[in-house]
Every structure is written in structure tokens, then in C-alpha cells.
Amino acid sequence: MHARRQLRLANRALALASLLLLAPLAAAAQGIQALATTESVFRWLNFVLIFGVGGWWAWRKLKVAFRRRAEKIAATIAEAEAACRQALERLQAAEAKLAGVDREAQEMRDRARLDSAAEAERIAALAREEAARVERAADAEIDAAERAAVNRLRDMAISKTLDRARALVSERLTTAVDARLFSRFIEQLARTGSGS
């Protein structure tokens, strides 16, 4: 199919070239005034032919480049969405673990209360003092463990999120720079083409 298109294009170019070669011969027969008109037509046809073929060739190349760039952008967006989903999953897992820590803390409090009640039955006076001390220590330990777990989970989530955000920002900044450079190049081509 590609060969047929090239063959048709070659046939058209050959027909146009033969018209351009026959035009001066016909003009010679009609005189000098016709020669000036033919020369003008010949120049315009050359102009259209050169810029038409050049434009067609440039469009083919640019179309491929634009398609590749769009595919890269789509892949980057998909990757960012996947990273976002993973971060949300990690956050949900961290929240589930945090809920588990609260449950464990409550279980530890319950166990400490049961232990202190048993001690209170054996030795009433000593049990009250021991129970109060154990409960305070358990609460402080649980609070410290909760704070440490929350801080560790928060630090992990922040670290992972920042790493991914840095990677995404650097990729997107590169894309923006590429887009601006390409845009400036096209504008310069447009100014150069309209200035000549």
C-alpha cells in the first residue's frame, strides 16, 4: 500500500514536471508576453511543489514525533496514577495497623486491670499500690508505643510520598521544558517562514 502511494506521488510529480517543461515551449510559440506569464506560473508552481512536498514530509515526521510524545505523557500519567493508588493502599494499611494498635492497647489495659484485681484479692493494701503503679506504667508505655508507632508510620508515609513526588515533579518539569523549547522552535520557524 505504501509502494502504491509512492508510485502515485511519483506519477503526479512526473506529470507536473512534464507540464512545467512543456509550458515554456508553448510560451515561445505565443510570444514574449506569454513567456513572462509562463515564467510567473512556473515560479509559482515550483514554489508550491517545493513547499508542498517539504510541508508534507515535515508533517509526516512531526506527526510521528507528536504521537511518541503523547504516548510518553500518557505513560507518565498512568505511572503517577499507579503510584497514587499504591500510596493510598499504604495509607489504608497504616491506618489499619494504627487501629490494631488501639485495640492492642485496650487489650493491654484490660489485662492490666484483671491482673490488678487478682492482686487486690490476695493482698489488699499492696495490690492497690501495685495496681496503680502498673496501670500508670502501662498507660505511659501504651501512650509512648502509640506515639512511636504513629510517628513511624507517618514518617514512612511522608518519606515514600515525598520520594515519589520528587520523581514525578522532575519528570514533569523536564516535559514542560521540552514543550517550551519545541514551542519556541515552531514560533521561530513561523517567523522565519513569514519573513522571507
Residue pairs with C-beta under 8 A, 6 or more apart in sequence:
13 49
16 45
16 49
19 45
20 42
20 45
20 46
23 38
23 41
23 42
24 35
24 38
24 39
24 42
26 34
26 38
27 34
27 35
27 37
27 38
27 39
28 35
69 178
72 175
73 175
76 168
76 171
76 172
76 175
80 168
83 164
83 168
87 157
87 160
87 161
87 164
90 156
90 157
90 160
91 157
94 153
94 156
94 157
97 149
97 153
98 149
98 150
98 153
101 145
101 146
101 149
101 150
102 146
105 142
105 145
105 146
108 138
108 142
109 135
109 138
109 139
109 142
112 134
112 135
112 138
113 135
115 131
115 134
116 127
116 130
116 131
116 134
116 135
117 131
119 126
119 127
119 130
119 131
120 127
120 128
120 131
121 127
